[in-house]
Amino acid sequence: MTNPRSNSATVADSPKRGHGNGIALLVIASCQLMVVLDITIVNIALPHIQSSLGFSTENLSWVVNAYTLTFGGLLLLGGRLGDILGRRRVFVFGVLLFVLASLLGGLSQDAWQLLASRALQGVGGAIASPTALSLITTTFREGPERNRAFGVFAAVSAGGSAIGLLAGGVLVEWLDWRWVFFVNVPIGLLIAFATPRYIKESERHPGHFDLLGAFTSTLGMVLLVYGFIRASEDGWTDSLTIGAFAGAVVFLGVFLAVESRSRQPITPLRMFRDRNRAGTYGMMLSLSAAIFGMFFFLTLFVQNILDFSPLRAGLAFLPVSVIIAISAGIASQLLPKWGPKPFLVVGAIFAAAGLGWLTLTDVDSTYLGSILGPLLVFGFGMGMQFVSLTLMAVSGVAPREAGAASGVLNATQQVGGSLGLSILVTVFGTASRNEAKDQVPSFLAESTPAQKLQFRRTGELPSPWGDQVLASGVSQAFVVAAVFSVVAALIALLVIQVRASDLERLRGGGAMAPSTAEEA
């Protein structure tokens, strides 16, 4: 039963709405942009962080994964917090925690301090992000109004990665790598200040927190990702690699058992009975694996092979943001007429084609001749998909489970990104080692004594031999990233169905009742 006091508090706590829902959407989208942007804004700074704090190339991925793993692992709990405690209240708390962690990250003096602050950032993001998405479902009416809001949210979610690279380039070039963290502080404080003024509090839904489910899912994913990264460095037969994979299987198995028996799980498994929603989650998992890997390795490529400055590297990704915004806008306008399936299938094919094109990159590649074209093709496909996936994931979900549905979508995005990046790092490491063996004879025959001394000291080949190694590893990583997009295309083609009730909701008609798997 709903607490009558919470209802009265909601009415009394209504925000100033003189500018309608526009400012509310701006606040929500700004939070999502800050959270998503933080995943890639750090990518531009990675070479500087590596030299400043002493990371290896493989371990450098933990600067990304420390954030995305806690983010992805706790998103489900974060969505549940909003349902039970009130979404606006939880939203503000998550933003402020994110601000604190960003400040600590910028002040880090050692590698462990940076990784700890990144993990804490992930906790703040996990609380704020699913609550932001569920606030859209309670703030905007189902139909064209909500479609437009989701279009903006999806464009920010997909385009924020490229915007982060541009912002990171500006900050690193003109200031210092620490400012990729410091910049979140004023933005987060403005969001926290504006939220109570323009977003009303949601109704609370009584329940309890599935802490065991959150713990087992997060630890299971951490071990799984660690297993892949460990394999890239020490091989598949290493005892710690095998132990990490075994531990992941155990904890993820316990997680599924806990969720199947819990009366109020953080991941309601019944949501996966709807084939469209289950397909949506599967597609998001695959696509996030592709996009995280693409930005990570392409950032290293343009800075280390093409010798771009941080600012120039950030500008190189700006066209991606533009094309994603255009593509998402087109999709949001045409969804009520055609439904999501055409955009999901065609978008995944475009993304796979762009990544397949990137596999042709080598040390002789140029930005205009080899990078820009694939980026535009990839971005156009991603814009189509993200708006469709976002709408399908929360369409027809009961209000009391809006946070859980939002959390599952965001969790698949972040977990898919972390898992995909760890797999691609493993592929990159294997291909790089094989190429390095081929380059060593040439290096020994042509290098100077100083270069040989450096090689004995660091174990890394200098340019141009090192460029060949990096380019070979990046190219192979893109092959696997393209496979992830092909998997997403197959899910869209074989699993997703266009249903009359879904089209009715997209056009603003029909009931708000949850869709069912049995719908024809």
URURSUL-V438910 format. One record per backbone hydrogen bond with DSSP energy under -0.5 kcal/mol. CO is the residue of the C=O (numbers start at 0). NH is the residue of the N-H. If there is no record, write none. Layout:
CO;NH
CO;NH
//
This chain:
2;5
2;6
3;7
4;8
5;9
6;10
7;11
8;12
10;13
16;19
18;21
20;24
21;25
22;26
23;27
24;28
25;29
26;30
27;31
28;32
29;33
30;34
31;35
32;36
33;37
35;38
35;39
36;39
36;40
37;41
39;42
39;43
40;44
41;45
42;45
44;48
45;49
46;50
47;51
48;52
49;53
49;54
55;59
56;60
57;60
58;61
59;62
59;63
60;63
60;64
61;65
63;66
63;67
64;68
65;69
66;70
67;71
68;72
69;73
70;74
73;77
74;78
75;79
76;80
77;81
78;82
79;83
80;84
81;85
82;204
85;89
86;90
87;91
88;92
89;93
90;94
91;95
92;96
93;97
94;98
95;99
96;100
97;101
98;102
99;103
100;104
101;105
102;106
104;107
109;113
110;114
111;115
112;116
113;117
114;118
115;119
116;120
117;121
118;122
119;123
120;124
121;125
122;126
123;127
124;128
126;130
127;131
128;132
129;133
130;134
131;135
132;135
132;136
133;137
134;138
135;139
140;145
142;146
143;147
144;148
145;149
146;150
147;151
148;152
149;153
150;154
151;155
152;156
153;157
154;158
155;159
157;160
158;162
159;163
160;164
161;165
162;166
163;167
164;168
165;169
166;170
167;171
168;172
169;173
170;174
170;175
175;178
176;179
177;180
177;181
178;182
180;183
181;184
181;185
182;186
183;187
184;188
185;189
186;190
187;191
188;192
189;193
190;194
191;195
193;196
193;197
194;197
194;198
196;15
203;205
208;210
209;213
210;214
211;215
212;216
213;217
214;218
215;219
216;220
217;221
218;222
219;223
220;224
221;225
222;226
223;227
224;228
225;229
226;230
227;231
228;232
229;232
229;233
230;234
234;237
237;241
238;242
239;243
240;244
241;245
242;246
243;247
244;248
245;249
246;250
247;251
248;252
249;253
250;254
251;255
252;256
253;257
254;258
255;259
256;260
257;260
257;261
261;264
266;268
267;270
268;271
269;272
270;273
272;274
273;277
274;278
275;279
276;280
277;281
278;282
279;283
280;284
281;285
282;286
283;287
284;288
285;289
286;290
287;291
288;292
289;293
290;294
291;295
292;296
293;297
294;298
295;299
296;300
297;301
298;302
299;303
300;304
300;305
301;307
308;312
309;313
310;314
311;315
312;316
313;316
314;317
316;319
316;320
317;320
317;321
318;322
319;323
320;324
321;325
322;326
323;327
324;328
325;329
326;330
327;331
328;332
329;333
330;334
333;336
333;337
334;338
339;343
340;344
341;345
342;346
343;347
344;348
345;349
346;350
347;351
348;352
349;353
350;354
351;355
352;356
353;357
354;358
355;358
356;359
357;360
361;364
365;369
365;370
366;370
366;371
370;374
371;375
372;376
373;377
374;378
375;379
376;380
377;381
378;382
379;383
380;384
381;385
382;386
383;387
384;388
385;389
386;390
387;391
388;392
389;393
390;394
393;396
397;400
398;401
400;404
401;405
402;406
403;407
404;408
405;409
406;410
407;411
408;412
409;413
410;414
411;415
412;416
413;417
414;418
415;419
416;420
417;421
418;422
419;423
420;424
421;425
422;426
423;427
424;428
425;429
426;430
427;431
428;432
429;433
430;434
431;435
432;436
433;437
434;438
435;439
436;440
438;442
439;443
440;444
441;445
442;446
447;451
448;452
449;453
450;454
451;455
452;456
453;457
454;458
461;464
461;465
463;467
464;468
465;469
466;470
467;471
468;472
469;473
470;474
471;475
472;476
473;477
474;478
475;479
476;480
477;481
478;482
479;483
480;484
481;485
482;486
483;487
484;488
485;489
486;490
487;491
488;492
489;493
490;494
490;495
496;498
498;502
499;503
500;504
501;505
502;506
503;508
504;507
515;518
//
